[in-house]
Amino acid sequence: MESHYKKLFKVVSRPTRAGSRLIVLSAVLVVGITLLVVSASFFYTDSNVITDTSKTIIGQSNGLTDKISNLWQGSGSHANIDHEILTYPQIEDALTFKQTSDKRRSEIVKDNMEFYHDFFDKEISEPKKGTLARAPAQGADYDRANATLLVLVRNEELNQLLHTIRQIEEHWNSKFHYPYTFVNDQEFSAKFKQSVNAATSGKCNFVVIPKEIWDPPANIDMDKLFHEIDIMEEQQINYAGKLSYRNMCRFNSGYFYQLDFLKQFKWYWRFEPGTNYFCDIDYDLFKFMEENDKTYGFVISLYDAPQTVETLWPVTLDYVKKNPQFVHPNGAFKWLTENLQNPWHARATEGYSTCHFWSNFEIANMDFYRGEAYSGWIKSLEENGGFYYERWGDAPVHSVGIGLFEDKDKVHWFRDIGYEHSPYKNCPKSDKCSGCSAGDFGPGSLDDQNCMSNWIKLEMSNEQLAWY
Ligand SMILES: *[C@@H]1O[C@H](CO)[C@@H](O)[C@H](O)[C@H]1NC(C)=O
């Protein structure tokens, strides 16, 4: 806990680096806007131009090996841009957080937690939306969604994994029997396979990640990487010293959905060893996503350590400047740029709140990641190298991608899923839950890490609020 705190405050002592970046960014923005004003008219006059432009950018050579770079061709067709296209100046304006507050930061945190607790005081059970797909009778045929449970896990984590699988089975999968996909950068042991097969009611699949997509790509300067790792270790940033953690974050950001084995699936439910599930779930979560036209489902929203995403936002804006057509006009712009609760976060990152969906639980449509907007963006992130030099997490990467390139109404907060990944929780007040007290988020000292009130207040429509 202590190091968690330290990492948050460390950034305050390093304003000069962020400051000098701001000057550089401003210059880049001025040039960018000028270029965009010139090019914006093309985007409006001929949709074929948009198509060709994006194609060129995605097809560019980037110094990565061809094998890797071919993964990001983007399988979506250009015709899938089905929304109004914003100009870059319009996007910049939308990404300028405009609310201000005279309150002290501690009061803002307190207000947001009060809002959070009031919200969780409302009893909920299941979404009041459409007909929920119920479990088949014992032994009856059931037409499952195109989906798998998914976990990246090591042999050594078997016990924590079984702990979580038992809960997922008890509360949900014993009724639906969805398959599992276990993914590892090493071979799974016989004992591992036997144990998970015995604990699950769905088919188990075991996938080993090919080395060439797990290890750092050729464009990473290993000397520079180890230098950056030293600096971050001095700052006591979580997992700073771990190369494998970076491999994992990068894999979870831009590779898992490209594994040959996973290509057969559209939906995944990602879970993590050691997490807890507190509530019975009596409807098919994948079908819920599908039937309600959702792309991404989450349970917890947090702030991130700004030092781990220092340049993610400017690099992203650079991509957006070249590809404004990908930005969804109904994106989660405010949540991404809020700067009241942890103002130094948005300063250190040049504009990103660091709010993200906590990705150790997610239920989402992999075709979104496989599409052109997200694929092209991941490719530009790869060229930058920040997955290694800065340790970008997959949670902020998924969240920024969804927040910019998807309609925020296609994001679903599973309020009814009681969940814990220590030290944080989502605890609904529901007769389906036990072992988790309603509204408990985590230790009070971490209240300022909660970004859930922002999501509710800034991005949820009344229609979505009425679902529970
Ligand atoms: C499942 O989804 C994947 C990805 O969209 C697709 O390629 C595959 O054909 C789908 N399978 C079925 C049975 O619909």
The ligand as a Gaussian input file, in Angstrom:
#p B3LYP/6-31G(d) Opt

LIG

0 1
 C      -16.929000     -16.420000     -34.243000
 O      -16.332000     -15.137000     -34.357000
 C      -15.184000     -15.077000     -35.162000
 C      -14.655000     -13.665000     -35.063000
 O      -15.626000     -12.753000     -35.420000
 C      -15.525000     -15.495000     -36.573000
 O      -14.379000     -15.479000     -37.360000
 C      -16.155000     -16.876000     -36.559000
 O      -16.569000     -17.214000     -37.865000
 C      -17.334000     -16.918000     -35.623000
 N      -17.811000     -18.271000     -35.515000
 C      -19.088000     -18.585000     -35.666000
 C      -19.431000     -20.020000     -35.486000
 O      -19.953000     -17.765000     -35.925000

